């Protein structure tokens, strides 16, 4: 499955492994991700695509404008695991 803008992904490697993020852009072999807490909209993370596991859900980034909305959206994913 290809990783596209607006997709919710799970990190497979690094300090943030196991966490869920929203992809804000994809260029080359990298994606820019944020989760609204550790990685806010203002301070996004650039991560290799091979270190991300895509989910089936894609959200419209035009509807999400604040870090609080991102945290609320990802809450169900981050706490479903435990």
Secondary structure as UniProt FT lines:
FT   TURN            5..6
FT   STRAND          7..11
FT   TURN            15..18
FT   STRAND          20..27
FT   TURN            28..29
FT   STRAND          30..34
FT   STRAND          45..48
FT   HELIX           49..51
FT   STRAND          52..58
FT   TURN            61..63
FT   HELIX           67..78
FT   TURN            79..80
//
